[in-house]
Amino acid sequence: MTRDEWIEAFARELGVEPPTLEEAEKLLALAGTAAHSSERTAAPLACWIAGVAGASIEDFLAAAERVNAG
């Protein structure tokens, strides 16, 4: 199973739409920022926080950059 197939199946199980290609790239950018600025385990946790925060992708990417600058 490919990454995209797994994500589509996971989203279907949860009753939500999977991320678009653009959204997926931005989520991966967030994960990369978190992983390279801290411990690697920060990446999935940052994505979870972004999801429960209900913020836009642009907002959570900006927040990650502010954390890095701070």
mmCIF file of the N, C-alpha and C atoms, coordinates in Angstrom:
data_MODEL
# 
_entry.id   MODEL 
# 
loop_
_atom_site.group_PDB 
_atom_site.id 
_atom_site.type_symbol 
_atom_site.label_atom_id 
_atom_site.label_alt_id 
_atom_site.label_comp_id 
_atom_site.label_asym_id 
_atom_site.label_entity_id 
_atom_site.label_seq_id 
_atom_site.pdbx_PDB_ins_code 
_atom_site.Cartn_x 
_atom_site.Cartn_y 
_atom_site.Cartn_z 
_atom_site.occupancy 
_atom_site.B_iso_or_equiv 
_atom_site.pdbx_formal_charge 
_atom_site.auth_seq_id 
_atom_site.auth_comp_id 
_atom_site.auth_asym_id 
_atom_site.auth_atom_id 
_atom_site.pdbx_PDB_model_num 
ATOM 1   N N  . MET A 1 1  ? 0.847   -1.171 0.000  1.00 0.00 ? 1  MET A N  1 
ATOM 2   C CA . MET A 1 1  ? 0.000   0.000  0.000  1.00 0.00 ? 1  MET A CA 1 
ATOM 3   C C  . MET A 1 1  ? 0.897   1.239  0.000  1.00 0.00 ? 1  MET A C  1 
ATOM 4   N N  . THR A 1 2  ? 0.573   2.172  -0.856 1.00 0.00 ? 2  THR A N  1 
ATOM 5   C CA . THR A 1 2  ? 1.349   3.417  -0.911 1.00 0.00 ? 2  THR A CA 1 
ATOM 6   C C  . THR A 1 2  ? 0.932   4.348  0.224  1.00 0.00 ? 2  THR A C  1 
ATOM 7   N N  . ARG A 1 3  ? 1.727   5.383  0.408  1.00 0.00 ? 3  ARG A N  1 
ATOM 8   C CA . ARG A 1 3  ? 1.401   6.405  1.411  1.00 0.00 ? 3  ARG A CA 1 
ATOM 9   C C  . ARG A 1 3  ? 0.022   6.990  1.150  1.00 0.00 ? 3  ARG A C  1 
ATOM 10  N N  . ASP A 1 4  ? -0.232  7.379  -0.096 1.00 0.00 ? 4  ASP A N  1 
ATOM 11  C CA . ASP A 1 4  ? -1.499  8.015  -0.433 1.00 0.00 ? 4  ASP A CA 1 
ATOM 12  C C  . ASP A 1 4  ? -2.678  7.062  -0.264 1.00 0.00 ? 4  ASP A C  1 
ATOM 13  N N  . GLU A 1 5  ? -2.497  5.787  -0.612 1.00 0.00 ? 5  GLU A N  1 
ATOM 14  C CA . GLU A 1 5  ? -3.558  4.806  -0.417 1.00 0.00 ? 5  GLU A CA 1 
ATOM 15  C C  . GLU A 1 5  ? -3.868  4.638  1.064  1.00 0.00 ? 5  GLU A C  1 
ATOM 16  N N  . TRP A 1 6  ? -2.806  4.601  1.882  1.00 0.00 ? 6  TRP A N  1 
ATOM 17  C CA . TRP A 1 6  ? -3.004  4.448  3.317  1.00 0.00 ? 6  TRP A CA 1 
ATOM 18  C C  . TRP A 1 6  ? -3.732  5.650  3.889  1.00 0.00 ? 6  TRP A C  1 
ATOM 19  N N  . ILE A 1 7  ? -3.314  6.848  3.491  1.00 0.00 ? 7  ILE A N  1 
ATOM 20  C CA . ILE A 1 7  ? -3.940  8.072  3.985  1.00 0.00 ? 7  ILE A CA 1 
ATOM 21  C C  . ILE A 1 7  ? -5.405  8.136  3.563  1.00 0.00 ? 7  ILE A C  1 
ATOM 22  N N  . GLU A 1 8  ? -5.713  7.766  2.337  1.00 0.00 ? 8  GLU A N  1 
ATOM 23  C CA . GLU A 1 8  ? -7.103  7.756  1.869  1.00 0.00 ? 8  GLU A CA 1 
ATOM 24  C C  . GLU A 1 8  ? -7.942  6.780  2.684  1.00 0.00 ? 8  GLU A C  1 
ATOM 25  N N  . ALA A 1 9  ? -7.415  5.586  2.938  1.00 0.00 ? 9  ALA A N  1 
ATOM 26  C CA . ALA A 1 9  ? -8.140  4.589  3.731  1.00 0.00 ? 9  ALA A CA 1 
ATOM 27  C C  . ALA A 1 9  ? -8.321  5.065  5.174  1.00 0.00 ? 9  ALA A C  1 
ATOM 28  N N  . PHE A 1 10 ? -7.294  5.674  5.742  1.00 0.00 ? 10 PHE A N  1 
ATOM 29  C CA . PHE A 1 10 ? -7.358  6.181  7.107  1.00 0.00 ? 10 PHE A CA 1 
ATOM 30  C C  . PHE A 1 10 ? -8.406  7.288  7.212  1.00 0.00 ? 10 PHE A C  1 
ATOM 31  N N  . ALA A 1 11 ? -8.399  8.210  6.266  1.00 0.00 ? 11 ALA A N  1 
ATOM 32  C CA . ALA A 1 11 ? -9.385  9.292  6.253  1.00 0.00 ? 11 ALA A CA 1 
ATOM 33  C C  . ALA A 1 11 ? -10.798 8.726  6.120  1.00 0.00 ? 11 ALA A C  1 
ATOM 34  N N  . ARG A 1 12 ? -10.962 7.753  5.257  1.00 0.00 ? 12 ARG A N  1 
ATOM 35  C CA . ARG A 1 12 ? -12.270 7.129  5.065  1.00 0.00 ? 12 ARG A CA 1 
ATOM 36  C C  . ARG A 1 12 ? -12.758 6.487  6.367  1.00 0.00 ? 12 ARG A C  1 
ATOM 37  N N  . GLU A 1 13 ? -11.858 5.812  7.075  1.00 0.00 ? 13 GLU A N  1 
ATOM 38  C CA . GLU A 1 13 ? -12.214 5.200  8.355  1.00 0.00 ? 13 GLU A CA 1 
ATOM 39  C C  . GLU A 1 13 ? -12.686 6.233  9.371  1.00 0.00 ? 13 GLU A C  1 
ATOM 40  N N  . LEU A 1 14 ? -12.101 7.431  9.313  1.00 0.00 ? 14 LEU A N  1 
ATOM 41  C CA . LEU A 1 14 ? -12.459 8.495  10.249 1.00 0.00 ? 14 LEU A CA 1 
ATOM 42  C C  . LEU A 1 14 ? -13.594 9.380  9.747  1.00 0.00 ? 14 LEU A C  1 
ATOM 43  N N  . GLY A 1 15 ? -14.047 9.132  8.520  1.00 0.00 ? 15 GLY A N  1 
ATOM 44  C CA . GLY A 1 15 ? -15.163 9.891  7.965  1.00 0.00 ? 15 GLY A CA 1 
ATOM 45  C C  . GLY A 1 15 ? -14.809 11.304 7.555  1.00 0.00 ? 15 GLY A C  1 
ATOM 46  N N  . VAL A 1 16 ? -13.558 11.507 7.129  1.00 0.00 ? 16 VAL A N  1 
ATOM 47  C CA . VAL A 1 16 ? -13.119 12.825 6.676  1.00 0.00 ? 16 VAL A CA 1 
ATOM 48  C C  . VAL A 1 16 ? -12.471 12.691 5.303  1.00 0.00 ? 16 VAL A C  1 
ATOM 49  N N  . GLU A 1 17 ? -12.291 13.824 4.661  1.00 0.00 ? 17 GLU A N  1 
ATOM 50  C CA . GLU A 1 17 ? -11.603 13.842 3.373  1.00 0.00 ? 17 GLU A CA 1 
ATOM 51  C C  . GLU A 1 17 ? -10.098 13.786 3.603  1.00 0.00 ? 17 GLU A C  1 
ATOM 52  N N  . PRO A 1 18 ? -9.371  13.070 2.765  1.00 0.00 ? 18 PRO A N  1 
ATOM 53  C CA . PRO A 1 18 ? -7.909  13.096 2.889  1.00 0.00 ? 18 PRO A CA 1 
ATOM 54  C C  . PRO A 1 18 ? -7.380  14.453 2.454  1.00 0.00 ? 18 PRO A C  1 
ATOM 55  N N  . PRO A 1 19 ? -6.172  14.795 2.866  1.00 0.00 ? 19 PRO A N  1 
ATOM 56  C CA . PRO A 1 19 ? -5.623  16.089 2.450  1.00 0.00 ? 19 PRO A CA 1 
ATOM 57  C C  . PRO A 1 19 ? -5.394  16.115 0.937  1.00 0.00 ? 19 PRO A C  1 
ATOM 58  N N  . THR A 1 20 ? -5.538  17.303 0.378  1.00 0.00 ? 20 THR A N  1 
ATOM 59  C CA . THR A 1 20 ? -5.194  17.477 -1.027 1.00 0.00 ? 20 THR A CA 1 
ATOM 60  C C  . THR A 1 20 ? -3.681  17.354 -1.161 1.00 0.00 ? 20 THR A C  1 
ATOM 61  N N  . LEU A 1 21 ? -3.196  17.298 -2.373 1.00 0.00 ? 21 LEU A N  1 
ATOM 62  C CA . LEU A 1 21 ? -1.749  17.231 -2.592 1.00 0.00 ? 21 LEU A CA 1 
ATOM 63  C C  . LEU A 1 21 ? -1.060  18.444 -1.980 1.00 0.00 ? 21 LEU A C  1 
ATOM 64  N N  . GLU A 1 22 ? -1.650  19.629 -2.178 1.00 0.00 ? 22 GLU A N  1 
ATOM 65  C CA . GLU A 1 22 ? -1.068  20.855 -1.615 1.00 0.00 ? 22 GLU A CA 1 
ATOM 66  C C  . GLU A 1 22 ? -1.078  20.812 -0.083 1.00 0.00 ? 22 GLU A C  1 
ATOM 67  N N  . GLU A 1 23 ? -2.184  20.364 0.493  1.00 0.00 ? 23 GLU A N  1 
ATOM 68  C CA . GLU A 1 23 ? -2.263  20.261 1.957  1.00 0.00 ? 23 GLU A CA 1 
ATOM 69  C C  . GLU A 1 23 ? -1.253  19.250 2.483  1.00 0.00 ? 23 GLU A C  1 
ATOM 70  N N  . ALA A 1 24 ? -1.116  18.128 1.782  1.00 0.00 ? 24 ALA A N  1 
ATOM 71  C CA . ALA A 1 24 ? -0.162  17.105 2.205  1.00 0.00 ? 24 ALA A CA 1 
ATOM 72  C C  . ALA A 1 24 ? 1.258   17.655 2.188  1.00 0.00 ? 24 ALA A C  1 
ATOM 73  N N  . GLU A 1 25 ? 1.606   18.406 1.164  1.00 0.00 ? 25 GLU A N  1 
ATOM 74  C CA . GLU A 1 25 ? 2.943   18.987 1.089  1.00 0.00 ? 25 GLU A CA 1 
ATOM 75  C C  . GLU A 1 25 ? 3.192   19.961 2.236  1.00 0.00 ? 25 GLU A C  1 
ATOM 76  N N  . LYS A 1 26 ? 2.176   20.743 2.587  1.00 0.00 ? 26 LYS A N  1 
ATOM 77  C CA . LYS A 1 26 ? 2.325   21.689 3.685  1.00 0.00 ? 26 LYS A CA 1 
ATOM 78  C C  . LYS A 1 26 ? 2.410   20.976 5.031  1.00 0.00 ? 26 LYS A C  1 
ATOM 79  N N  . LEU A 1 27 ? 1.642   19.903 5.196  1.00 0.00 ? 27 LEU A N  1 
ATOM 80  C CA . LEU A 1 27 ? 1.745   19.106 6.427  1.00 0.00 ? 27 LEU A CA 1 
ATOM 81  C C  . LEU A 1 27 ? 3.132   18.484 6.549  1.00 0.00 ? 27 LEU A C  1 
ATOM 82  N N  . LEU A 1 28 ? 3.658   18.011 5.434  1.00 0.00 ? 28 LEU A N  1 
ATOM 83  C CA . LEU A 1 28 ? 5.008   17.442 5.453  1.00 0.00 ? 28 LEU A CA 1 
ATOM 84  C C  . LEU A 1 28 ? 6.051   18.516 5.743  1.00 0.00 ? 28 LEU A C  1 
ATOM 85  N N  . ALA A 1 29 ? 5.804   19.737 5.277  1.00 0.00 ? 29 ALA A N  1 
ATOM 86  C CA . ALA A 1 29 ? 6.709   20.844 5.596  1.00 0.00 ? 29 ALA A CA 1 
ATOM 87  C C  . ALA A 1 29 ? 6.686   21.129 7.090  1.00 0.00 ? 29 ALA A C  1 
ATOM 88  N N  . LEU A 1 30 ? 5.494   21.112 7.692  1.00 0.00 ? 30 LEU A N  1 
ATOM 89  C CA . LEU A 1 30 ? 5.394   21.307 9.136  1.00 0.00 ? 30 LEU A CA 1 
ATOM 90  C C  . LEU A 1 30 ? 6.154   20.202 9.864  1.00 0.00 ? 30 LEU A C  1 
ATOM 91  N N  . ALA A 1 31 ? 5.932   18.967 9.452  1.00 0.00 ? 31 ALA A N  1 
ATOM 92  C CA . ALA A 1 31 ? 6.624   17.843 10.092 1.00 0.00 ? 31 ALA A CA 1 
ATOM 93  C C  . ALA A 1 31 ? 8.134   17.978 9.948  1.00 0.00 ? 31 ALA A C  1 
ATOM 94  N N  . GLY A 1 32 ? 8.585   18.399 8.777  1.00 0.00 ? 32 GLY A N  1 
ATOM 95  C CA . GLY A 1 32 ? 10.016  18.590 8.556  1.00 0.00 ? 32 GLY A CA 1 
ATOM 96  C C  . GLY A 1 32 ? 10.591  19.694 9.425  1.00 0.00 ? 32 GLY A C  1 
ATOM 97  N N  . THR A 1 33 ? 9.855   20.787 9.541  1.00 0.00 ? 33 THR A N  1 
ATOM 98  C CA . THR A 1 33 ? 10.307  21.892 10.387 1.00 0.00 ? 33 THR A CA 1 
ATOM 99  C C  . THR A 1 33 ? 10.447  21.426 11.826 1.00 0.00 ? 33 THR A C  1 
ATOM 100 N N  . ALA A 1 34 ? 9.434   20.738 12.324 1.00 0.00 ? 34 ALA A N  1 
ATOM 101 C CA . ALA A 1 34 ? 9.469   20.258 13.709 1.00 0.00 ? 34 ALA A CA 1 
ATOM 102 C C  . ALA A 1 34 ? 10.599  19.250 13.920 1.00 0.00 ? 34 ALA A C  1 
ATOM 103 N N  . ALA A 1 35 ? 10.762  18.329 12.980 1.00 0.00 ? 35 ALA A N  1 
ATOM 104 C CA . ALA A 1 35 ? 11.773  17.286 13.127 1.00 0.00 ? 35 ALA A CA 1 
ATOM 105 C C  . ALA A 1 35 ? 13.192  17.832 13.049 1.00 0.00 ? 35 ALA A C  1 
ATOM 106 N N  . HIS A 1 36 ? 13.399  18.832 12.207 1.00 0.00 ? 36 HIS A N  1 
ATOM 107 C CA . HIS A 1 36 ? 14.750  19.361 12.042 1.00 0.00 ? 36 HIS A CA 1 
ATOM 108 C C  . HIS A 1 36 ? 15.101  20.444 13.056 1.00 0.00 ? 36 HIS A C  1 
ATOM 109 N N  . SER A 1 37 ? 14.097  20.976 13.747 1.00 0.00 ? 37 SER A N  1 
ATOM 110 C CA . SER A 1 37 ? 14.338  22.017 14.737 1.00 0.00 ? 37 SER A CA 1 
ATOM 111 C C  . SER A 1 37 ? 14.397  21.462 16.155 1.00 0.00 ? 37 SER A C  1 
ATOM 112 N N  . SER A 1 38 ? 14.033  20.211 16.297 1.00 0.00 ? 38 SER A N  1 
ATOM 113 C CA . SER A 1 38 ? 13.935  19.587 17.606 1.00 0.00 ? 38 SER A CA 1 
ATOM 114 C C  . SER A 1 38 ? 14.231  18.107 17.433 1.00 0.00 ? 38 SER A C  1 
ATOM 115 N N  . GLU A 1 39 ? 13.648  17.308 18.282 1.00 0.00 ? 39 GLU A N  1 
ATOM 116 C CA . GLU A 1 39 ? 13.756  15.863 18.121 1.00 0.00 ? 39 GLU A CA 1 
ATOM 117 C C  . GLU A 1 39 ? 12.800  15.416 17.028 1.00 0.00 ? 39 GLU A C  1 
ATOM 118 N N  . ARG A 1 40 ? 13.123  14.326 16.366 1.00 0.00 ? 40 ARG A N  1 
ATOM 119 C CA . ARG A 1 40 ? 12.278  13.833 15.276 1.00 0.00 ? 40 ARG A CA 1 
ATOM 120 C C  . ARG A 1 40 ? 10.858  13.552 15.733 1.00 0.00 ? 40 ARG A C  1 
ATOM 121 N N  . THR A 1 41 ? 10.703  13.146 16.974 1.00 0.00 ? 41 THR A N  1 
ATOM 122 C CA . THR A 1 41 ? 9.365   12.816 17.464 1.00 0.00 ? 41 THR A CA 1 
ATOM 123 C C  . THR A 1 41 ? 8.460   14.034 17.583 1.00 0.00 ? 41 THR A C  1 
ATOM 124 N N  . ALA A 1 42 ? 9.015   15.228 17.455 1.00 0.00 ? 42 ALA A N  1 
ATOM 125 C CA . ALA A 1 42 ? 8.178   16.432 17.469 1.00 0.00 ? 42 ALA A CA 1 
ATOM 126 C C  . ALA A 1 42 ? 7.299   16.505 16.224 1.00 0.00 ? 42 ALA A C  1 
ATOM 127 N N  . ALA A 1 43 ? 7.697   15.866 15.142 1.00 0.00 ? 43 ALA A N  1 
ATOM 128 C CA . ALA A 1 43 ? 6.962   15.970 13.877 1.00 0.00 ? 43 ALA A CA 1 
ATOM 129 C C  . ALA A 1 43 ? 5.530   15.459 13.972 1.00 0.00 ? 43 ALA A C  1 
ATOM 130 N N  . PRO A 1 44 ? 5.295   14.214 14.384 1.00 0.00 ? 44 PRO A N  1 
ATOM 131 C CA . PRO A 1 44 ? 3.902   13.766 14.442 1.00 0.00 ? 44 PRO A CA 1 
ATOM 132 C C  . PRO A 1 44 ? 3.093   14.508 15.503 1.00 0.00 ? 44 PRO A C  1 
ATOM 133 N N  . LEU A 1 45 ? 3.751   14.883 16.585 1.00 0.00 ? 45 LEU A N  1 
ATOM 134 C CA . LEU A 1 45 ? 3.037   15.616 17.629 1.00 0.00 ? 45 LEU A CA 1 
ATOM 135 C C  . LEU A 1 45 ? 2.639   17.009 17.153 1.00 0.00 ? 45 LEU A C  1 
ATOM 136 N N  . ALA A 1 46 ? 3.507   17.667 16.400 1.00 0.00 ? 46 ALA A N  1 
ATOM 137 C CA . ALA A 1 46 ? 3.179   18.980 15.853 1.00 0.00 ? 46 ALA A CA 1 
ATOM 138 C C  . ALA A 1 46 ? 1.997   18.870 14.892 1.00 0.00 ? 46 ALA A C  1 
ATOM 139 N N  . CYS A 1 47 ? 1.971   17.825 14.081 1.00 0.00 ? 47 CYS A N  1 
ATOM 140 C CA . CYS A 1 47 ? 0.852   17.644 13.147 1.00 0.00 ? 47 CYS A CA 1 
ATOM 141 C C  . CYS A 1 47 ? -0.441  17.376 13.905 1.00 0.00 ? 47 CYS A C  1 
ATOM 142 N N  . TRP A 1 48 ? -0.378  16.616 14.987 1.00 0.00 ? 48 TRP A N  1 
ATOM 143 C CA . TRP A 1 48 ? -1.563  16.367 15.800 1.00 0.00 ? 48 TRP A CA 1 
ATOM 144 C C  . TRP A 1 48 ? -2.070  17.679 16.406 1.00 0.00 ? 48 TRP A C  1 
ATOM 145 N N  . ILE A 1 49 ? -1.163  18.469 16.971 1.00 0.00 ? 49 ILE A N  1 
ATOM 146 C CA . ILE A 1 49 ? -1.553  19.749 17.566 1.00 0.00 ? 49 ILE A CA 1 
ATOM 147 C C  . ILE A 1 49 ? -2.195  20.649 16.510 1.00 0.00 ? 49 ILE A C  1 
ATOM 148 N N  . ALA A 1 50 ? -1.613  20.694 15.327 1.00 0.00 ? 50 ALA A N  1 
ATOM 149 C CA . ALA A 1 50 ? -2.182  21.501 14.246 1.00 0.00 ? 50 ALA A CA 1 
ATOM 150 C C  . ALA A 1 50 ? -3.600  21.030 13.923 1.00 0.00 ? 50 ALA A C  1 
ATOM 151 N N  . GLY A 1 51 ? -3.800  19.728 13.917 1.00 0.00 ? 51 GLY A N  1 
ATOM 152 C CA . GLY A 1 51 ? -5.124  19.194 13.614 1.00 0.00 ? 51 GLY A CA 1 
ATOM 153 C C  . GLY A 1 51 ? -6.164  19.540 14.661 1.00 0.00 ? 51 GLY A C  1 
ATOM 154 N N  . VAL A 1 52 ? -5.823  19.417 15.925 1.00 0.00 ? 52 VAL A N  1 
ATOM 155 C CA . VAL A 1 52 ? -6.805  19.702 16.970 1.00 0.00 ? 52 VAL A CA 1 
ATOM 156 C C  . VAL A 1 52 ? -6.988  21.202 17.184 1.00 0.00 ? 52 VAL A C  1 
ATOM 157 N N  . ALA A 1 53 ? -6.004  21.997 16.782 1.00 0.00 ? 53 ALA A N  1 
ATOM 158 C CA . ALA A 1 53 ? -6.112  23.443 16.949 1.00 0.00 ? 53 ALA A CA 1 
ATOM 159 C C  . ALA A 1 53 ? -7.156  24.039 16.012 1.00 0.00 ? 53 ALA A C  1 
ATOM 160 N N  . GLY A 1 54 ? -7.399  23.378 14.907 1.00 0.00 ? 54 GLY A N  1 
ATOM 161 C CA . GLY A 1 54 ? -8.371  23.886 13.952 1.00 0.00 ? 54 GLY A CA 1 
ATOM 162 C C  . GLY A 1 54 ? -7.893  25.109 13.184 1.00 0.00 ? 54 GLY A C  1 
ATOM 163 N N  . ALA A 1 55 ? -6.607  25.363 13.219 1.00 0.00 ? 55 ALA A N  1 
ATOM 164 C CA . ALA A 1 55 ? -6.041  26.517 12.509 1.00 0.00 ? 55 ALA A CA 1 
ATOM 165 C C  . ALA A 1 55 ? -5.865  26.161 11.030 1.00 0.00 ? 55 ALA A C  1 
ATOM 166 N N  . SER A 1 56 ? -5.716  27.186 10.220 1.00 0.00 ? 56 SER A N  1 
ATOM 167 C CA . SER A 1 56 ? -5.447  26.948 8.804  1.00 0.00 ? 56 SER A CA 1 
ATOM 168 C C  . SER A 1 56 ? -4.006  26.465 8.640  1.00 0.00 ? 56 SER A C  1 
ATOM 169 N N  . ILE A 1 57 ? -3.737  25.854 7.523  1.00 0.00 ? 57 ILE A N  1 
ATOM 170 C CA . ILE A 1 57 ? -2.383  25.381 7.252  1.00 0.00 ? 57 ILE A CA 1 
ATOM 171 C C  . ILE A 1 57 ? -1.404  26.551 7.278  1.00 0.00 ? 57 ILE A C  1 
ATOM 172 N N  . GLU A 1 58 ? -1.796  27.659 6.713  1.00 0.00 ? 58 GLU A N  1 
ATOM 173 C CA . GLU A 1 58 ? -0.920  28.830 6.708  1.00 0.00 ? 58 GLU A CA 1 
ATOM 174 C C  . GLU A 1 58 ? -0.630  29.299 8.128  1.00 0.00 ? 58 GLU A C  1 
ATOM 175 N N  . ASP A 1 59 ? -1.653  29.251 8.994  1.00 0.00 ? 59 ASP A N  1 
ATOM 176 C CA . ASP A 1 59 ? -1.470  29.680 10.379 1.00 0.00 ? 59 ASP A CA 1 
ATOM 177 C C  . ASP A 1 59 ? -0.513  28.765 11.132 1.00 0.00 ? 59 ASP A C  1 
ATOM 178 N N  . PHE A 1 60 ? -0.641  27.456 10.953 1.00 0.00 ? 60 PHE A N  1 
ATOM 179 C CA . PHE A 1 60 ? 0.260   26.599 11.718 1.00 0.00 ? 60 PHE A CA 1 
ATOM 180 C C  . PHE A 1 60 ? 1.667   26.584 11.150 1.00 0.00 ? 60 PHE A C  1 
ATOM 181 N N  . LEU A 1 61 ? 1.813   26.813 9.851  1.00 0.00 ? 61 LEU A N  1 
ATOM 182 C CA . LEU A 1 61 ? 3.180   26.949 9.321  1.00 0.00 ? 61 LEU A CA 1 
ATOM 183 C C  . LEU A 1 61 ? 3.832   28.222 9.861  1.00 0.00 ? 61 LEU A C  1 
ATOM 184 N N  . ALA A 1 62 ? 3.062   29.304 9.936  1.00 0.00 ? 62 ALA A N  1 
ATOM 185 C CA . ALA A 1 62 ? 3.585   30.559 10.486 1.00 0.00 ? 62 ALA A CA 1 
ATOM 186 C C  . ALA A 1 62 ? 3.943   30.388 11.963 1.00 0.00 ? 62 ALA A C  1 
ATOM 187 N N  . ALA A 1 63 ? 3.113   29.649 12.708 1.00 0.00 ? 63 ALA A N  1 
ATOM 188 C CA . ALA A 1 63 ? 3.401   29.408 14.117 1.00 0.00 ? 63 ALA A CA 1 
ATOM 189 C C  . ALA A 1 63 ? 4.703   28.617 14.280 1.00 0.00 ? 63 ALA A C  1 
ATOM 190 N N  . ALA A 1 64 ? 4.913   27.642 13.425 1.00 0.00 ? 64 ALA A N  1 
ATOM 191 C CA . ALA A 1 64 ? 6.139   26.847 13.486 1.00 0.00 ? 64 ALA A CA 1 
ATOM 192 C C  . ALA A 1 64 ? 7.357   27.714 13.205 1.00 0.00 ? 64 ALA A C  1 
ATOM 193 N N  . GLU A 1 65 ? 7.229   28.614 12.260 1.00 0.00 ? 65 GLU A N  1 
ATOM 194 C CA . GLU A 1 65 ? 8.348   29.526 11.957 1.00 0.00 ? 65 GLU A CA 1 
ATOM 195 C C  . GLU A 1 65 ? 8.627   30.463 13.142 1.00 0.00 ? 65 GLU A C  1 
ATOM 196 N N  . ARG A 1 66 ? 7.568   30.933 13.812 1.00 0.00 ? 66 ARG A N  1 
ATOM 197 C CA . ARG A 1 66 ? 7.755   31.783 14.982 1.00 0.00 ? 66 ARG A CA 1 
ATOM 198 C C  . ARG A 1 66 ? 8.455   31.025 16.101 1.00 0.00 ? 66 ARG A C  1 
ATOM 199 N N  . VAL A 1 67 ? 8.098   29.772 16.287 1.00 0.00 ? 67 VAL A N  1 
ATOM 200 C CA . VAL A 1 67 ? 8.763   28.951 17.306 1.00 0.00 ? 67 VAL A CA 1 
ATOM 201 C C  . VAL A 1 67 ? 10.250  28.828 16.961 1.00 0.00 ? 67 VAL A C  1 
ATOM 202 N N  . ASN A 1 68 ? 10.565  28.596 15.696 1.00 0.00 ? 68 ASN A N  1 
ATOM 203 C CA . ASN A 1 68 ? 11.962  28.471 15.279 1.00 0.00 ? 68 ASN A CA 1 
ATOM 204 C C  . ASN A 1 68 ? 12.736  29.778 15.475 1.00 0.00 ? 68 ASN A C  1 
ATOM 205 N N  . ALA A 1 69 ? 12.061  30.904 15.234 1.00 0.00 ? 69 ALA A N  1 
ATOM 206 C CA . ALA A 1 69 ? 12.727  32.199 15.362 1.00 0.00 ? 69 ALA A CA 1 
ATOM 207 C C  . ALA A 1 69 ? 12.911  32.608 16.808 1.00 0.00 ? 69 ALA A C  1 
ATOM 208 N N  . GLY A 1 70 ? 12.047  32.085 17.681 1.00 0.00 ? 70 GLY A N  1 
ATOM 209 C CA . GLY A 1 70 ? 12.053  32.500 19.075 1.00 0.00 ? 70 GLY A CA 1 
ATOM 210 C C  . GLY A 1 70 ? 13.160  31.932 19.831 1.00 0.00 ? 70 GLY A C  1 
# 
